[in-house]
């Protein structure tokens, strides 16, 4: 079954049940769609595990590919992007000003 159809179906059911639930259902549907988009991208990474932490106040996204990271080296790849390594293994990525990327 198409995911977009399923999400749309959830919104329609909520609308039929209760008009007040419509706003919540639309937000839920939007949230689910965004998560699906992220999942589609993350599954293409060569990492077996991915942990994401976002600090909204600092606008920093932390991606970890191993817990604990124990990175021994940080390499600045570009403005606002830091690669975290332990030897040859990439253990994390830090993205500053993440909401603007």
N, C-alpha and C positions, 0 to 999 in steps of 0.2 A: 504494500500500500504506500502511496506517495505521502511523505511526511507533511508537505504543505497542505495536502487535502485533510490529513488527520488534525492538524492544528486548526485549520479553518472549521472543521467539524466541531471541535471543542468550543470555539467562539460561538458558533450558531446555537449549540445546545444551551450555553449559558444565557444567550439572548432570549431564547424561548422561556427559560425558567424564571429569569428575573432581570429586569432592566439594570438594576444596580450592579449585578454581577458582570455586566457587559464590559465595564471599564477594567475590572480585574481580569477578566478572561482575555481581553485584548493585550493587556500587559503581559499576561502569562504566555500567550501565543507569541508575542514579540520576543520574550525572553527565551522561549524554546527555540525559535528560529535562529536567534543569535548563537545559542549554544551549539546547535547543529552545524552552523557555519564554522564555528571554531573547531568542532570535532573533526569536520572534514579536512581541515588544514593540519591539525595536530597529528592525525593518523598518517600523514605523509612524512613525518619526521622519522629519522632512523633510530631515535631513542625509544627504548622499551617503556620507560616511565617518564611522565612529565607532570611536575607540580607547578602551579601558577599562583602567584601572590601579587595582588595589585594594591599599592598604597595610593589611594585616591588623593589624599592631601598633598603628597609629594609628587604625584603623577609618575610613579615608577612601577614598572612591571618586572617582576622577578620570575624567571623561568629556571627551574632546577630539573636536571636529568638524573640526579642521584641524591639520595638523602642519607646522611648529611653530605653537603657538597664537598667540604674540605678542599676548596680550590687553593692551589699554591701559586697561581699566576692569574693576573687580570690583564687582558689586552684590550686597548681601546680600538675598536674596529672603525668607527666613524663617530661623528658627533652624536653623543648620547647613547651609544651602544657599546656595552662592555662584555667581552667574552671571558668566561671563567673556566680555567683549565686546571687539571691535575695531571701533570706529565703531558702525554699526548691526548688524553681523554677530555672531551668537552663536558663539563659538569654543570654549566649554567650560563645564562645570558641575562644581563640586566639592561633594560631599555628605559632610559630617562625620557621625560616628556612623552610618555607612551600614548596619551590620548591624541596627540598630534601626528602620529605616524600612520 
